[in-house]
């Protein structure tokens, strides 16, 4: 029984730790209804997915209170990690935050109950640890296309990308489109040899950056908020850049 945060196993922190169980809860949902449906009825509109809870149970096999407190300090530092992996979901991870810490009183009591530490995934789907990547090259001012088919058990996932300016001058306009949605940029200021990185962070929020500096404000007003890919089927992505560029299309499969 193993559990990792950011690649570090709980039972590797200290030789006295024994992981006893990992409980991954069902996705918490909210039912969406319309109270003003025809004939004074109620119309079911679907579900909104909220969070998922993960509880890890472990023991500390050391009877000395001071040493048990030191183990707790190591566990609390470990719990600051955000990418949770479990042995029975290979090559997948869940973005989490620790929301239920074990108490000092419990860790001091060697004869006490099992110790539980809890995590909340505010984005409840597991992600593929190794993304699907498709590379293509674009000529200046010419639309280039490529197909990407991410795996996963959910209906959709999100497109991420890296666009490197291989031209000799600063590039100010670029666009990337798929399934009727577009990110278009103006005044981008992508210097020669630099890379625009379009990604989603641990909170599943969209980020767009050059050298770590956000360029979200360089999107045009007509740009969409997300580029959505259908999973398990080919998606044609079109890229149009003012300069010649090397482009990576990136997608992580999502799993329930």
Residue pairs with C-beta under 8 A, 6 or more apart in sequence:
1 19
1 20
1 21
1 22
1 87
2 9
2 10
2 11
2 19
2 86
2 87
3 9
3 10
3 19
3 22
3 56
3 84
3 85
3 86
3 87
4 10
4 84
4 85
4 86
5 78
5 79
5 80
5 81
5 82
5 83
5 84
5 85
5 96
6 81
6 82
6 83
7 83
7 85
8 78
8 81
10 17
10 19
10 56
10 58
10 75
10 78
11 17
11 18
11 19
11 58
13 71
13 74
13 75
13 78
14 60
14 71
14 74
16 60
16 61
16 62
16 67
16 71
17 58
17 59
17 60
17 61
17 71
17 75
18 58
18 59
18 60
18 61
19 56
19 57
19 58
20 57
20 58
20 59
20 114
21 56
21 57
22 54
22 55
22 56
22 57
22 86
23 54
23 55
23 56
23 57
24 52
24 54
24 86
24 94
25 52
25 53
25 54
25 55
26 52
27 49
27 50
27 51
27 52
27 124
27 256
28 49
28 50
28 51
28 52
28 53
28 124
29 47
29 48
29 49
29 50
30 47
30 48
30 50
31 44
31 47
32 44
32 45
32 46
32 47
32 48
33 42
33 43
33 44
33 45
34 42
34 43
34 45
35 42
37 43
49 124
50 122
50 124
51 120
51 121
51 122
51 124
52 94
52 120
52 121
52 124
53 118
53 119
53 120
53 121
54 84
54 94
54 96
54 118
54 119
54 120
54 121
55 100
55 116
55 117
55 118
55 119
56 116
56 117
56 118
56 119
57 114
57 115
57 116
58 75
58 114
58 115
58 117
59 114
59 115
60 68
60 71
60 72
60 107
60 110
60 115
62 68
62 71
62 110
63 110
65 108
65 110
68 107
68 108
68 110
69 104
69 107
69 108
71 107
72 102
72 104
72 107
75 102
75 117
76 101
79 98
79 101
79 117
79 119
80 98
82 95
82 96
82 97
82 202
83 93
83 94
83 95
83 96
83 202
84 93
84 94
84 95
84 96
84 119
84 121
85 92
85 93
85 94
85 129
89 126
89 255
91 128
91 129
91 130
92 126
92 127
92 128
92 129
92 255
93 126
93 127
93 129
94 121
94 124
94 125
94 126
94 127
95 121
95 122
95 123
95 127
95 202
95 203
95 204
96 119
96 120
96 121
97 119
97 120
97 122
98 117
98 118
98 119
99 118
99 119
99 120
100 116
100 117
100 118
100 119
101 117
102 115
102 116
102 117
106 112
106 113
106 115
107 115
122 203
122 204
123 203
123 204
125 154
125 254
125 255
125 256
126 254
126 255
126 256
127 252
127 253
127 254
127 255
128 150
128 151
128 152
128 252
128 253
128 254
128 255
131 150
131 160
131 250
131 251
131 252
132 148
132 149
132 150
132 151
132 250
132 251
132 252
132 253
133 248
133 249
133 250
134 146
134 147
134 148
134 237
134 248
134 249
135 146
135 246
135 247
135 248
135 249
136 144
136 145
136 146
136 239
136 247
136 249
137 144
137 166
137 244
137 245
137 246
137 247
138 144
138 239
138 240
138 241
138 244
138 245
138 247
139 244
140 167
140 241
140 242
140 243
140 244
141 240
141 241
141 242
142 240
143 238
143 239
143 240
144 238
144 239
144 240
144 247
145 236
145 237
145 238
145 239
146 236
146 237
146 239
146 249
147 234
147 235
147 236
147 237
148 159
148 229
148 234
148 235
148 237
148 249
148 251
149 231
149 232
149 233
149 234
149 235
150 157
150 229
150 231
150 232
150 251
150 252
150 253
151 231
151 232
151 253
152 231
152 232
152 253
152 254
152 255
153 231
153 254
153 255
153 256
154 231
154 253
154 254
154 255
154 256
155 230
155 231
156 228
156 229
156 230
156 231
156 254
157 228
157 229
157 231
157 251
157 252
157 253
157 254
158 200
158 226
158 227
158 228
158 229
158 251
158 252
159 176
159 178
159 198
159 227
159 228
159 229
159 235
159 237
159 249
159 250
159 251
160 198
160 199
160 200
160 249
160 250
160 251
160 252
161 176
161 196
161 197
161 198
161 247
161 248
161 249
161 250
162 195
162 196
162 197
162 198
162 247
162 248
162 250
163 174
163 176
163 190
163 195
163 196
163 198
163 239
163 241
163 245
163 246
163 247
164 193
164 194
164 195
164 196
164 245
164 246
164 247
165 171
165 190
165 191
165 192
165 193
165 194
165 195
165 196
165 241
165 243
165 245
166 192
166 193
166 243
166 244
166 245
166 246
167 192
167 242
167 243
167 244
167 245
168 192
168 243
169 192
169 243
170 189
170 190
170 191
170 192
171 188
171 190
171 241
171 242
171 243
171 245
172 185
172 186
172 187
172 188
172 189
172 190
172 242
173 184
173 185
173 186
173 188
173 241
173 242
174 184
174 185
174 188
174 190
174 196
174 239
174 240
174 241
174 242
174 245
175 182
175 183
175 184
175 185
175 239
175 240
175 241
176 182
176 183
176 198
176 227
176 237
176 238
176 239
176 240
176 247
177 183
177 227
177 237
177 238
177 239
178 227
178 228
178 229
178 235
178 236
178 237
178 238
179 227
179 228
179 229
179 230
179 235
181 224
181 226
181 227
181 228
182 222
182 223
182 224
182 227
183 198
183 208
183 219
183 223
183 224
183 227
184 219
184 220
184 222
184 223
185 196
185 215
185 218
185 219
185 220
185 223
186 218
186 220
187 218
188 196
188 210
188 215
188 218
189 210
189 215
189 218
190 196
190 210
192 243
194 210
194 211
195 210
196 208
196 209
196 210
196 215
197 207
197 208
197 209
197 210
198 206
198 207
198 208
199 206
199 207
199 208
199 209
199 250
200 206
200 207
201 207
206 216
206 225
206 226
207 214
207 216
208 214
208 215
208 216
208 218
208 219
209 215
229 235
229 251
231 253
231 254
237 249
239 245
239 247
241 247
